[in-house]
Amino acid sequence: MKQIMRTKTGFLAASLFCGLIACILAIALPGLPVSTNGDSVLVMVPQGASARDISESLEDAGLVRSALYSRLYSRFMRLSLKAGTYRLSPAMSSQAILRYIAEGKQESVKVTIPEGLSLSKTAEHLERAGVLASADFIVAAQRTDVLASRGIPGKTAEGFLFPDTYFFPIGIDAESAVAMMVENFFAKTASLPNLPDQPERLYDDVILASIIEREYRVSDEAPLIASVFRNRLKIGMGLQSCATIEYIITEIQKKPHPARLLDTDLDTESDYNTYKWAGLPPGPISSPGLVAINAAVNPADTKFLYFRLTDPEEGTHSFTRSLEEHVRAGRHLDLKKAAGN
């Protein structure tokens, strides 16, 4: 009798153990990797996709064993799956894949936007890097909702596409790319002293900064160049910036960048021609960096009205208060060049 009881007890224990193993396998197997050596693939998770939609897409792509398990795991762990483009591998467990998406670890393209690029040049730079089509970026930069959200009074986001190193998610839409760069502008400039709060004043400062950006080559001289332009604005004198003429030629007329400017170029009919008209041009001519923006809002306190490039190799200028001094500086430069020859 005791032998029979021991047999029944052993059988029951073995059954419970097998049932426990079966339960563990039933729970664990669906979450195991599909493969140990599969190639990684890019997966796009669209905006608004539900956990069910995402789980089924992952199963269809051969990345998870069970869409049902993935959906239940996401719900049980309260994972918020984020839209974006992800590089995933069938060698990853279902849990790892779902957590990866929940953490928003998107595949991205690293792009460095140089200082002083125009809107069109920025768009071309992004297209060459494989981020998006340049035409789409230009259209997005003209969207009134993007501009209005940040109080930008211009017709485009030109000047507010902050030059920096970006990690753009693969497949990013143009509106999001523009918004990312504009938001970065406000984040990076927020701590600058004397940055105006009023949109119109800020826009004027960005216009001036965009010109300074294209004129200075040595950082220490940026505030001095800013002071020249500020002093000219105060007395109603034209800014006479060659950079604005180059903008007309390359961005408005769509011609190649000139080797040098001619007198006929300086006489071009355009609101951007700062040789013909006093005051600021209608909009920025480039995207300025922090040095130029800081110089525009914090110019040096000088009486200078002129500056001239005196050392092309070093990029330094001479600064003068009168036309006579400016002409003399030019003659001195000519003599220096002649002596060097």
BELTA-V420762 format. One record per backbone hydrogen bond with DSSP energy under -0.5 kcal/mol. CO is the residue of the C=O (numbers start at 0). NH is the residue of the N-H. E is the energy in kcal/mol with one decimal. If there is no record, write none. Layout:
co=CO nh=NH e=E
co=CO nh=NH e=E
//
This chain:
co=0 nh=4 e=-2.2
co=1 nh=5 e=-2.5
co=2 nh=6 e=-2.0
co=3 nh=7 e=-2.4
co=4 nh=8 e=-2.7
co=5 nh=9 e=-2.4
co=6 nh=10 e=-2.3
co=7 nh=11 e=-2.5
co=8 nh=12 e=-2.4
co=9 nh=13 e=-2.4
co=10 nh=14 e=-2.3
co=11 nh=15 e=-2.5
co=12 nh=16 e=-2.6
co=13 nh=17 e=-2.6
co=14 nh=18 e=-2.6
co=15 nh=19 e=-2.5
co=16 nh=20 e=-2.6
co=17 nh=21 e=-2.6
co=18 nh=22 e=-2.3
co=19 nh=23 e=-2.6
co=20 nh=24 e=-2.8
co=21 nh=25 e=-2.6
co=22 nh=26 e=-1.9
co=23 nh=27 e=-3.2
co=24 nh=28 e=-2.6
co=27 nh=30 e=-1.3
co=27 nh=31 e=-0.6
co=28 nh=31 e=-1.6
co=29 nh=64 e=-0.8
co=29 nh=65 e=-0.6
co=30 nh=93 e=-2.0
co=30 nh=94 e=-0.5
co=40 nh=87 e=-2.8
co=42 nh=44 e=-0.6
co=42 nh=85 e=-2.8
co=43 nh=45 e=-0.7
co=44 nh=83 e=-2.3
co=45 nh=48 e=-1.6
co=49 nh=53 e=-2.6
co=50 nh=54 e=-2.5
co=51 nh=55 e=-2.5
co=52 nh=56 e=-2.1
co=53 nh=57 e=-2.4
co=54 nh=58 e=-2.1
co=55 nh=59 e=-2.6
co=56 nh=60 e=-1.8
co=57 nh=62 e=-2.7
co=57 nh=63 e=-0.9
co=58 nh=61 e=-1.5
co=65 nh=69 e=-2.0
co=66 nh=70 e=-2.6
co=67 nh=71 e=-2.6
co=68 nh=72 e=-2.9
co=69 nh=73 e=-2.4
co=70 nh=74 e=-2.1
co=71 nh=75 e=-3.0
co=72 nh=76 e=-2.7
co=73 nh=78 e=-2.6
co=74 nh=77 e=-0.7
co=78 nh=80 e=-0.9
co=83 nh=44 e=-3.7
co=84 nh=106 e=-2.9
co=85 nh=42 e=-3.1
co=85 nh=87 e=-0.8
co=87 nh=40 e=-3.1
co=88 nh=91 e=-1.9
co=89 nh=33 e=-1.1
co=89 nh=34 e=-1.9
co=92 nh=96 e=-2.4
co=93 nh=97 e=-2.5
co=94 nh=98 e=-2.3
co=95 nh=99 e=-2.2
co=96 nh=100 e=-2.0
co=97 nh=101 e=-2.3
co=98 nh=102 e=-2.2
co=99 nh=104 e=-1.9
co=100 nh=81 e=-1.1
co=100 nh=103 e=-1.1
co=103 nh=105 e=-2.3
co=106 nh=169 e=-2.9
co=108 nh=110 e=-0.5
co=108 nh=167 e=-2.4
co=110 nh=112 e=-0.6
co=110 nh=165 e=-3.5
co=111 nh=113 e=-0.7
co=113 nh=116 e=-0.8
co=116 nh=286 e=-1.6
co=117 nh=121 e=-2.4
co=118 nh=122 e=-2.4
co=119 nh=123 e=-2.2
co=120 nh=124 e=-2.2
co=121 nh=125 e=-2.2
co=122 nh=126 e=-2.1
co=123 nh=127 e=-2.5
co=124 nh=128 e=-1.5
co=125 nh=130 e=-2.5
co=125 nh=131 e=-0.5
co=126 nh=129 e=-1.4
co=132 nh=136 e=-1.8
co=133 nh=137 e=-2.3
co=134 nh=138 e=-2.0
co=135 nh=139 e=-2.4
co=136 nh=140 e=-2.1
co=138 nh=141 e=-1.3
co=139 nh=142 e=-1.4
co=140 nh=156 e=-1.2
co=142 nh=146 e=-1.9
co=143 nh=147 e=-3.0
co=144 nh=148 e=-1.8
co=145 nh=149 e=-0.6
co=146 nh=149 e=-0.9
co=146 nh=151 e=-2.7
co=147 nh=150 e=-1.1
co=150 nh=152 e=-0.7
co=156 nh=159 e=-2.5
co=159 nh=161 e=-1.5
co=163 nh=112 e=-3.0
co=163 nh=165 e=-0.6
co=165 nh=110 e=-2.8
co=165 nh=167 e=-0.6
co=167 nh=108 e=-2.9
co=168 nh=171 e=-1.9
co=172 nh=176 e=-1.9
co=173 nh=177 e=-2.5
co=174 nh=178 e=-2.4
co=175 nh=179 e=-2.4
co=176 nh=180 e=-1.9
co=177 nh=181 e=-2.6
co=178 nh=182 e=-2.8
co=179 nh=183 e=-1.7
co=180 nh=161 e=-1.0
co=180 nh=184 e=-1.7
co=181 nh=185 e=-1.8
co=182 nh=186 e=-2.1
co=183 nh=187 e=-2.8
co=184 nh=188 e=-1.9
co=185 nh=189 e=-0.8
co=188 nh=191 e=-1.8
co=191 nh=194 e=-1.2
co=193 nh=195 e=-0.5
co=197 nh=201 e=-2.7
co=198 nh=202 e=-2.5
co=199 nh=203 e=-2.0
co=200 nh=204 e=-2.1
co=201 nh=205 e=-2.4
co=202 nh=206 e=-2.3
co=203 nh=207 e=-2.3
co=204 nh=208 e=-2.8
co=205 nh=209 e=-2.3
co=206 nh=210 e=-1.2
co=207 nh=211 e=-2.5
co=208 nh=212 e=-2.7
co=209 nh=213 e=-0.8
co=210 nh=214 e=-0.8
co=211 nh=214 e=-1.1
co=211 nh=215 e=-2.7
co=216 nh=218 e=-0.5
co=217 nh=220 e=-1.9
co=217 nh=221 e=-0.6
co=218 nh=221 e=-1.3
co=220 nh=224 e=-2.6
co=221 nh=225 e=-2.4
co=222 nh=226 e=-1.8
co=222 nh=299 e=-1.8
co=223 nh=227 e=-1.8
co=224 nh=228 e=-2.1
co=225 nh=229 e=-2.7
co=226 nh=230 e=-2.6
co=227 nh=231 e=-2.1
co=228 nh=232 e=-2.3
co=229 nh=233 e=-2.0
co=230 nh=234 e=-1.2
co=231 nh=236 e=-2.8
co=232 nh=235 e=-0.9
co=236 nh=278 e=-0.6
co=239 nh=241 e=-0.6
co=240 nh=243 e=-0.9
co=240 nh=244 e=-1.0
co=241 nh=245 e=-2.3
co=242 nh=246 e=-1.8
co=243 nh=247 e=-1.9
co=244 nh=248 e=-2.2
co=245 nh=249 e=-2.8
co=246 nh=250 e=-2.6
co=246 nh=251 e=-1.2
co=247 nh=251 e=-0.7
co=247 nh=252 e=-2.9
co=248 nh=254 e=-2.9
co=261 nh=265 e=-1.5
co=262 nh=266 e=-0.7
co=264 nh=267 e=-1.6
co=267 nh=269 e=-0.9
co=269 nh=272 e=-1.6
co=271 nh=273 e=-1.2
co=272 nh=275 e=-0.8
co=272 nh=276 e=-1.8
co=273 nh=239 e=-2.0
co=285 nh=287 e=-0.8
co=286 nh=115 e=-2.5
co=288 nh=292 e=-2.3
co=289 nh=293 e=-2.9
co=290 nh=294 e=-2.0
co=291 nh=295 e=-2.2
co=292 nh=296 e=-1.9
co=293 nh=297 e=-1.8
co=299 nh=301 e=-1.1
co=305 nh=319 e=-2.1
co=307 nh=317 e=-2.9
co=310 nh=314 e=-3.1
co=310 nh=315 e=-1.0
co=315 nh=309 e=-2.3
co=315 nh=310 e=-1.8
co=317 nh=307 e=-2.2
co=319 nh=304 e=-2.3
co=319 nh=305 e=-2.1
co=321 nh=325 e=-2.1
co=322 nh=326 e=-2.7
co=323 nh=327 e=-2.5
co=324 nh=328 e=-2.3
co=325 nh=329 e=-1.6
co=326 nh=330 e=-2.3
co=327 nh=331 e=-2.6
co=328 nh=332 e=-2.0
co=329 nh=333 e=-2.2
co=330 nh=334 e=-2.6
co=331 nh=335 e=-2.2
co=332 nh=336 e=-2.3
co=333 nh=337 e=-2.5
co=334 nh=338 e=-2.6
co=335 nh=339 e=-1.8
co=336 nh=340 e=-1.5
//
